[in-house]
Amino acid sequence: MPTYEYACPECGTRFDVRASLGEKEKGLKPTCPKCGSKDTVQVFSSVMVLGGKSGSACCAPGAGPSCCLPRG
């Protein structure tokens, strides 16, 4: 089951939610575990991808060249 990261704009808490794709497609709107707010937003972070023949590890497409690091 995928894990999604959410944040609460009211208190600043970041938390993870495990939910099925079906639950997510139905409009998952979790409640903040700290303050109880229903005004939460999903957080999207960059993903590091390892592999390939370039000898480097790069973040998700569009992350920029500063994200690419030599593997060692």
N, C-alpha and C positions, 0 to 999 in steps of 0.2 A: 504494500500500500504506500503510495507516495506521501512525502512529508512536505508541507507548504509552510513558509515563514510569513508571519503576520506581524504588524505593528499597530499599536494604539496611539493615535495622535493626541489623545487627552492626557495620558500619563507617561507616554514614552516607552512603555513595555514592549519588548519583542518576544514573540513566542512561536513555537512550532505546533502545527496541527496535522495529524495523520488523517487522511480522508481518501476515499476511493475516487476514481475519475468521475463516476456517476454523481457522487455528492458534490464534487467541484463544479460539474456542468450544470447542476441545479441551482447554483448561486450560493455556494458556501459562504456564510457570513458569521465567523466565530465571535464569541464574546471574550473580551479581555479578561484573563484570569486574575489580574490585580485589582482593576477598578470596576469591572462589570460592564464597561461600555460596549455597545454593539457597533460603534463607529470605527471598525478596524479595517485596515488596508493590507493587501498582500504586498510583500517585499520581494523584489526581483534582484538577485545578486548575480555577479558574473560567475562563470563556470570555467574551471581550468581543464583543458583537454591535453592529455599526454599521448605521445605516439607519433607516428609518421616517420618519414625519412629525413626530415629537415634537421633533426638533432636538437629540437627545441620544444618547449612546452608553452602553449599559448592559451590565453583566455578565450572566451566565446568570441565569435566573429563580431567585428565592430568595436572591440574593446581597445583597439589602438596598439601601436608597436611597443609602447612602454610596458605592456603586459607580457610580452614574450620574453621568456627567460631561457638561457642555455641549460640543457640537461647535463648532469654530471655524475 
